Amino acid sequence: MDLFAGTGMNSWEFLSRGAIHVTLIEKHRDIIKFLHQQSKLLGVEQSTSILCKDVYRSLAQLDRRFDIIFADPPYNDDRIEDLFVLIKNHQLLSDNGMFILEHAKIRSFESLDFDCTTRTYGDSQISFCTLLAN
């Protein structure tokens, strides 16, 4: 799943590396039109679900589990920590699944429910998080 999908570049990369299906969530209608055009151009329409929704509201409504959840929210989004809670509470990660969060280097995220390893790339960081067993 690709949260805050934007241009969909991460989703297209996931598909090119063997992902069977990708769910993209983006709230901007013009970007949704672009994502549909790109999926058609790339021939991956059958391998994508594109949802025009607010990420935070949609996570509570999903009824499936994902092997990988990737999120690249706006770096100044004050609700980023809520992603950890929503993913855990709605059981969105499959067993051994991973939540990958791209964020500003000046921010750090700690969750008692996730074990995270962080890598720095310039002014950005990517945290690779797995859900801890209860």
C-alpha positions as semicolon CSV with decimal commas, in nm:
position;residue;x (nm);y (nm);z (nm)
1;M;0,000;0,000;0,000
2;D;0,127;0,345;-0,093
3;L;-0,005;0,619;0,137
4;F;0,009;0,980;0,016
5;A;0,081;0,829;-0,326
6;G;0,149;1,151;-0,514
7;T;0,277;1,065;-0,863
8;G;0,275;0,693;-0,781
9;M;0,646;0,651;-0,846
10;N;0,692;0,427;-0,544
11;S;0,399;0,208;-0,647
12;W;0,527;0,171;-1,002
13;E;0,866;0,076;-0,858
14;F;0,705;-0,184;-0,626
15;L;0,525;-0,339;-0,924
16;S;0,843;-0,342;-1,133
17;R;1,015;-0,534;-0,853
18;G;0,755;-0,807;-0,828
19;A;0,465;-0,676;-0,622
20;I;0,144;-0,846;-0,737
21;H;-0,091;-0,565;-0,641
22;V;-0,058;-0,210;-0,506
23;T;-0,321;0,005;-0,336
24;L;-0,254;0,378;-0,377
25;I;-0,425;0,631;-0,152
26;E;-0,421;0,999;-0,244
27;K;-0,675;1,270;-0,165
28;H;-0,618;1,513;-0,454
29;R;-0,857;1,451;-0,745
30;D;-0,625;1,589;-1,013
31;I;-0,350;1,355;-0,896
32;I;-0,597;1,064;-0,897
33;K;-0,669;1,132;-1,265
34;F;-0,296;1,132;-1,331
35;L;-0,252;0,801;-1,142
36;H;-0,526;0,637;-1,351
37;Q;-0,360;0,764;-1,671
38;Q;-0,020;0,637;-1,558
39;S;-0,151;0,294;-1,458
40;K;-0,310;0,261;-1,802
41;L;0,004;0,384;-1,980
42;L;0,219;0,138;-1,782
43;G;-0,027;-0,147;-1,837
44;V;-0,076;-0,211;-1,466
45;E;-0,446;-0,123;-1,430
46;Q;-0,532;-0,475;-1,314
47;S;-0,254;-0,462;-1,053
48;T;-0,361;-0,137;-0,888
49;S;-0,639;-0,004;-0,671
50;I;-0,644;0,376;-0,666
51;L;-0,842;0,539;-0,388
52;C;-0,928;0,909;-0,370
53;K;-0,948;0,943;0,007
54;D;-0,790;1,104;0,308
55;V;-0,524;0,861;0,431
56;Y;-0,611;0,890;0,799
57;R;-0,984;0,826;0,745
58;S;-0,930;0,548;0,492
59;L;-0,701;0,338;0,711
60;A;-0,988;0,272;0,951
61;Q;-1,206;0,153;0,662
62;L;-0,973;-0,096;0,495
63;D;-1,051;-0,464;0,539
64;R;-0,733;-0,630;0,425
65;R;-0,375;-0,672;0,537
66;F;-0,065;-0,560;0,352
67;D;0,288;-0,699;0,333
68;I;0,432;-0,349;0,290
69;I;0,281;-0,015;0,381
70;F;0,481;0,277;0,247
71;A;0,403;0,633;0,356
72;D;0,556;0,957;0,233
73;P;0,337;1,217;0,407
74;P;0,407;1,590;0,391
75;Y;0,702;1,642;0,624
76;N;0,513;1,907;0,824
77;D;0,210;1,683;0,885
78;D;0,143;1,685;1,260
79;R;-0,054;1,359;1,245
80;I;0,225;1,130;1,123
81;E;0,242;0,948;1,459
82;D;-0,125;0,853;1,412
83;L;-0,020;0,627;1,124
84;F;0,147;0,387;1,369
85;V;-0,167;0,370;1,583
86;L;-0,403;0,324;1,288
87;I;-0,190;0,053;1,128
88;K;-0,170;-0,141;1,456
89;N;-0,529;-0,091;1,572
90;H;-0,681;-0,189;1,238
91;Q;-0,440;-0,480;1,188
92;L;-0,329;-0,360;0,846
93;L;0,011;-0,531;0,841
94;S;0,035;-0,897;0,752
95;D;0,249;-1,126;0,967
96;N;0,609;-1,016;0,915
97;G;0,483;-0,709;0,725
98;M;0,674;-0,382;0,721
99;F;0,569;-0,019;0,759
100;I;0,811;0,211;0,577
101;L;0,789;0,582;0,661
102;E;0,975;0,859;0,480
103;H;1,013;1,170;0,694
104;A;1,227;1,474;0,764
105;K;1,558;1,405;0,935
106;I;1,472;1,650;1,212
107;R;1,178;1,432;1,322
108;S;1,201;1,102;1,498
109;F;0,928;0,853;1,566
110;E;0,912;0,604;1,845
111;S;0,634;0,358;1,905
112;L;0,606;0,101;2,177
113;D;0,430;-0,123;1,926
114;F;0,689;-0,110;1,646
115;D;1,058;-0,185;1,614
116;C;1,210;0,068;1,372
117;T;1,544;0,098;1,198
118;T;1,615;0,435;1,038
119;R;1,842;0,529;0,751
120;T;1,938;0,887;0,660
121;Y;1,951;1,017;0,301
122;G;2,039;1,387;0,292
123;D;1,767;1,580;0,476
124;S;1,533;1,279;0,473
125;Q;1,510;0,964;0,673
126;I;1,338;0,637;0,600
127;S;1,220;0,430;0,896
128;F;1,164;0,057;0,841
129;C;0,924;-0,063;1,109
130;T;0,788;-0,402;1,205
131;L;0,508;-0,463;1,451
132;L;0,624;-0,609;1,779
133;A;0,455;-0,928;1,900
134;N;0,210;-0,877;2,187
